[in-house]
């Protein structure tokens, strides 16, 4: 197959096909290699834990990763970056000569700084289990096992999975609800 044919084939594929996803499940995705089940991990605020507490939390996670080869950690930035907007305002401020507009630009920069500081810990973490046909798992039992280890997790729901994929592939951190099909909300209201 030549380059042009490959490009045409890619253009006809759906988004799921391009990502290698055959099906969205209630808690993950199915691929040609098996199923991926997501568990949302709420990280501890390590700054308030003692040195021993931090060591214990890291140890629990390290033990889990060593003991379970079918698990991976997915870490995503789950908030927008305002850096490019701030740079734009700073460039405008350097060129602006009107004092009132300069003051407004300073206020905009300060506002972006305040938003950024309130979102300082905006990483989102998921534990991703690879499940194959030879090694089935019960997601609820796995969730209980993780909770018993002291990890603060919950089994991902369908909207969680869609959001994780959206952030991972598109860096879309603003959408709150993901329909199953484009235009679904317009058809439902008609």
Secondary structure as the mmCIF struct_conf table of DSSP 4:
data_model
#
loop_
_struct_conf.conf_type_id
_struct_conf.id
_struct_conf.beg_label_comp_id
_struct_conf.beg_label_asym_id
_struct_conf.beg_label_seq_id
_struct_conf.end_label_comp_id
_struct_conf.end_label_asym_id
_struct_conf.end_label_seq_id
HELX_RH_AL_P HELX_RH_AL_P1 UNK A 3 UNK A 12
BEND BEND1 UNK A 13 UNK A 13
HELX_RH_AL_P HELX_RH_AL_P2 UNK A 15 UNK A 19
TURN_TY1_P TURN_TY1_P1 UNK A 20 UNK A 20
STRN STRN1 UNK A 21 UNK A 24
BEND BEND2 UNK A 26 UNK A 27
STRN STRN2 UNK A 28 UNK A 31
TURN_TY1_P TURN_TY1_P2 UNK A 32 UNK A 33
STRN STRN3 UNK A 34 UNK A 41
HELX_RH_3T_P HELX_RH_3T_P1 UNK A 46 UNK A 48
BEND BEND3 UNK A 49 UNK A 49
HELX_RH_AL_P HELX_RH_AL_P3 UNK A 51 UNK A 67
TURN_TY1_P TURN_TY1_P3 UNK A 69 UNK A 70
STRN STRN4 UNK A 71 UNK A 77
BEND BEND4 UNK A 79 UNK A 79
HELX_RH_AL_P HELX_RH_AL_P4 UNK A 83 UNK A 95
HELX_RH_AL_P HELX_RH_AL_P5 UNK A 99 UNK A 118
TURN_TY1_P TURN_TY1_P4 UNK A 119 UNK A 121
STRN STRN5 UNK A 123 UNK A 131
STRN STRN6 UNK A 132 UNK A 132
TURN_TY1_P TURN_TY1_P5 UNK A 133 UNK A 134
STRN STRN7 UNK A 135 UNK A 135
HELX_RH_AL_P HELX_RH_AL_P6 UNK A 139 UNK A 148
TURN_TY1_P TURN_TY1_P6 UNK A 149 UNK A 150
STRN STRN8 UNK A 153 UNK A 155
HELX_RH_AL_P HELX_RH_AL_P7 UNK A 158 UNK A 170
BEND BEND5 UNK A 174 UNK A 174
BEND BEND6 UNK A 180 UNK A 181
TURN_TY1_P TURN_TY1_P7 UNK A 182 UNK A 183
HELX_RH_AL_P HELX_RH_AL_P8 UNK A 184 UNK A 189
#
